Amino acid sequence: MAIPGKIVKLKGGKVTVDYGSHSVEASVIDGKYGLGDYVIIQGRLVIEKVPKAQVKKWQDFIKNDYDR
């Protein structure tokens, strides 16, 4: 399952993505990304940007799942 993380650092073709409990460095191959964008990473590559409305759904799902 791929969970969106937030870009907290950009440097050249590399980003640092924060997942709350940990951060992951990844490479950007294609596309434009900015600080605060939410992305999906696979194999340490940024593969897509996730709309904030969809991120909110993920956050609600995860929160509700842990609250059970």
Summary of the structure (lengths in Angstrom):
residues: 68
radius of gyration: 12.1
end to end distance: 20.0
largest distance: 41.6
contacts: 159
relative contact order: 0.22
helix: 24%
strand: 43%
